Each structure stands twice: as structure tokens, then as C-alpha cells.
Amino acid sequence: MWKQYIAVNPDGYRSSQFDHHYKTWGKRVNPVMLMNHKAGDKMYVDYAGKTRSIIDKDTGEIKEVQFSVAILGARHTCMPKFL
């Protein structure tokens, strides 16, 4: 992430200062997105990146493939009870 930052801001923070400020910021934000829904009711799909090459083990042919990742959403909440 710092490499992207310094490419845009050549006079910006060096990597150690960038890491310090990023960690400070990271402690203030909550990157979790909670969504209420019935388990298995929704599927979330995301493109998994660049095209990959695989080798067909039977023919030795190299094939270009793309793939996605999918999960079924579920939320289980277990709140502890304090006396």
C-alpha cells in the first residue's frame, strides 16, 4: 500500500511513518460489515483476480482460466450474559 501511496505522493511519508499512521488509523476504524439475513439466503461472489494457467494432467495442454470465489452468507450471534 505504501508503494502506491509514494508513487502518487513522492514527497510523502517514508514507509516507517506511513506504517505508524496506518496502524493508528486502523485502531480507530471497524472494517467489519455486519448484515442481518437468514443463513444461506444470499450468496456473495467476487472475482478472484488475474487469469491463471493450469495444465491438464491427461493431455499436458495449458489452459487459461478465470475463477471467482463464492460464499453463502450466515450470521450467528452469541452474546455473553454478564451478571
C-alpha positions as CSV (number, residue, x, y, z in Angstrom):
1,M,0.0,0.0,0.0
2,W,2.9,2.3,0.8
3,K,4.3,1.8,-2.7
4,Q,1.0,3.0,-4.2
5,Y,0.9,6.0,-1.8
6,I,4.5,7.1,-2.5
7,A,4.0,6.8,-6.3
8,V,1.3,9.4,-6.0
9,N,3.0,11.4,-3.2
10,P,6.7,11.3,-3.9
11,D,7.4,13.8,-1.0
12,G,5.1,11.9,1.4
13,Y,5.8,9.8,4.4
14,R,8.6,7.2,4.3
15,S,7.5,3.6,4.9
16,S,8.1,3.6,8.7
17,Q,6.0,6.8,9.2
18,F,3.3,5.5,6.8
19,D,3.1,2.3,8.8
20,H,2.8,4.2,12.0
21,H,0.0,6.4,10.8
22,Y,-1.8,3.5,9.1
23,K,-1.7,1.4,12.3
24,T,-3.0,4.4,14.3
25,W,-5.9,4.9,11.8
26,G,-6.6,1.1,11.8
27,K,-7.2,1.2,15.5
28,R,-10.0,3.8,15.0
29,V,-12.0,2.1,12.3
30,N,-14.0,-1.1,12.3
31,P,-13.7,-2.9,9.0
32,V,-16.4,-5.4,9.8
33,M,-19.7,-5.1,7.9
34,L,-22.5,-6.8,9.7
35,M,-25.5,-7.7,7.7
36,N,-28.6,-9.4,9.1
37,H,-30.1,-12.1,6.9
38,K,-31.2,-15.7,7.0
39,A,-28.4,-18.2,6.7
40,G,-27.9,-19.4,3.2
41,D,-30.4,-16.8,1.8
42,K,-27.7,-14.8,-0.1
43,M,-24.6,-15.7,-1.9
44,Y,-21.7,-13.3,-2.3
45,V,-19.5,-13.7,-5.3
46,D,-16.2,-12.0,-6.0
47,Y,-13.8,-12.1,-8.9
48,A,-10.6,-13.7,-7.6
49,G,-8.1,-12.0,-9.8
50,K,-6.0,-12.4,-12.9
51,T,-6.3,-15.2,-15.4
52,R,-4.4,-18.3,-14.3
53,S,-2.8,-21.1,-16.3
54,I,-3.5,-24.7,-15.4
55,I,-2.1,-27.8,-17.0
56,D,-4.4,-30.6,-18.0
57,K,-2.8,-33.6,-16.3
58,D,-4.1,-36.0,-19.0
59,T,-3.1,-34.1,-22.1
60,G,-0.4,-31.7,-20.9
61,E,-2.4,-28.9,-22.5
62,I,-2.0,-25.5,-20.9
63,K,-5.4,-23.8,-20.3
64,E,-6.1,-20.2,-19.3
65,V,-8.8,-20.0,-16.7
66,Q,-10.5,-17.3,-14.6
67,F,-12.3,-18.0,-11.4
68,S,-14.5,-16.4,-8.8
69,V,-15.0,-17.1,-5.1
70,A,-18.5,-17.5,-3.6
71,I,-19.7,-17.9,-0.1
72,L,-23.1,-18.4,1.4
73,G,-23.8,-15.7,4.0
74,A,-24.7,-16.6,7.6
75,R,-24.6,-14.7,10.8
76,H,-24.6,-16.3,14.2
77,T,-24.7,-14.0,17.2
78,C,-23.8,-15.3,20.6
79,M,-23.8,-12.6,23.2
80,P,-22.3,-13.5,26.6
81,K,-24.5,-12.8,29.6
82,F,-22.9,-10.9,32.4
83,L,-24.2,-10.9,35.9
